Amino acid sequence: MLPPSDDHEASSYDQPRGTCPVCGDHQVRHLVIGYLAGPPAAASPDWVSWVGCVHPGYNRCCDACGHTWTASAHGEG
């Protein structure tokens, strides 16, 4: 394994927030799963959670109704 390097650019997040498939609200939280090549961008939206290797079994949740889902199962990126 190689040691971490400081020459990586910050990882940015450009996926659209979307809507909840249950209640239709726009308060969708994205869970970004896996390790990044560099640190998350400081300008990441506050509705994006960089969770590393901890996988709760879903990568989207609605802050309004609590529903959780996997984006790929709903045709999202």
One Martini backbone bead per residue (centre of mass of N, CA, C, O) as a GRO file, in nm:
protein
   77
    1MET     BB    1   0.098   0.035   0.021
    2LEU     BB    2   0.052   0.363  -0.016
    3PRO     BB    3   0.108   0.658   0.080
    4PRO     BB    4  -0.010   0.944   0.135
    5SER     BB    5  -0.099   1.226  -0.065
    6ASP     BB    6  -0.091   1.588  -0.140
    7ASP     BB    7  -0.161   1.584  -0.476
    8HIS     BB    8  -0.457   1.580  -0.441
    9GLU     BB    9  -0.759   1.651  -0.527
   10ALA     BB   10  -1.050   1.749  -0.450
   11SER     BB   11  -1.353   1.606  -0.406
   12SER     BB   12  -1.634   1.633  -0.593
   13TYR     BB   13  -1.994   1.713  -0.608
   14ASP     BB   14  -2.251   1.662  -0.894
   15GLN     BB   15  -2.515   1.560  -0.795
   16PRO     BB   16  -2.834   1.549  -0.784
   17ARG     BB   17  -3.058   1.550  -0.530
   18GLY     BB   18  -3.360   1.519  -0.562
   19THR     BB   19  -3.628   1.288  -0.481
   20CYS     BB   20  -3.857   1.132  -0.306
   21PRO     BB   21  -4.031   0.829  -0.379
   22VAL     BB   22  -4.257   0.877  -0.150
   23CYS     BB   23  -4.301   1.212  -0.080
   24GLY     BB   24  -4.136   1.427  -0.285
   25ASP     BB   25  -3.912   1.545  -0.143
   26HIS     BB   26  -3.595   1.749  -0.137
   27GLN     BB   27  -3.462   1.609   0.140
   28VAL     BB   28  -3.194   1.472   0.020
   29ARG     BB   29  -2.957   1.234   0.121
   30HIS     BB   30  -2.616   1.170   0.055
   31LEU     BB   31  -2.418   0.869   0.047
   32VAL     BB   32  -2.075   0.842   0.038
   33ILE     BB   33  -1.913   0.549  -0.064
   34GLY     BB   34  -1.594   0.526   0.022
   35TYR     BB   35  -1.288   0.601  -0.084
   36LEU     BB   36  -1.084   0.866  -0.147
   37ALA     BB   37  -0.823   1.019  -0.321
   38GLY     BB   38  -0.926   1.260  -0.151
   39PRO     BB   39  -1.053   1.516  -0.022
   40PRO     BB   40  -1.320   1.670   0.036
   41ALA     BB   41  -1.486   1.921  -0.063
   42ALA     BB   42  -1.564   2.220   0.085
   43ALA     BB   43  -1.820   2.261  -0.134
   44SER     BB   44  -2.002   2.068  -0.028
   45PRO     BB   45  -2.295   1.982   0.031
   46ASP     BB   46  -2.489   1.944   0.326
   47TRP     BB   47  -2.639   1.672   0.184
   48VAL     BB   48  -2.350   1.543   0.207
   49SER     BB   49  -2.218   1.219   0.305
   50TRP     BB   50  -1.900   1.107   0.407
   51VAL     BB   51  -1.871   0.750   0.496
   52GLY     BB   52  -1.689   0.564   0.355
   53CYS     BB   53  -1.695   0.216   0.454
   54VAL     BB   54  -1.977   0.272   0.565
   55HIS     BB   55  -2.255   0.051   0.500
   56PRO     BB   56  -2.613   0.076   0.541
   57GLY     BB   57  -2.769  -0.019   0.249
   58TYR     BB   58  -2.758   0.283   0.151
   59ASN     BB   59  -2.751   0.626  -0.042
   60ARG     BB   60  -3.040   0.727   0.055
   61CYS     BB   61  -3.224   0.998   0.226
   62CYS     BB   62  -3.502   1.130   0.400
   63ASP     BB   63  -3.548   1.407   0.608
   64ALA     BB   64  -3.868   1.405   0.617
   65CYS     BB   65  -3.952   1.065   0.630
   66GLY     BB   66  -3.693   0.836   0.634
   67HIS     BB   67  -3.639   0.724   0.376
   68THR     BB   68  -3.468   0.448   0.211
   69TRP     BB   69  -3.216   0.412  -0.062
   70THR     BB   70  -3.109   0.315  -0.389
   71ALA     BB   71  -3.033   0.484  -0.662
   72SER     BB   72  -3.005   0.256  -0.886
   73ALA     BB   73  -3.304   0.145  -0.831
   74HIS     BB   74  -3.411   0.457  -0.944
   75GLY     BB   75  -3.219   0.571  -1.187
   76GLU     BB   76  -2.976   0.683  -1.053
   77GLY     BB   77  -2.636   0.786  -1.016
   0.00000   0.00000   0.00000
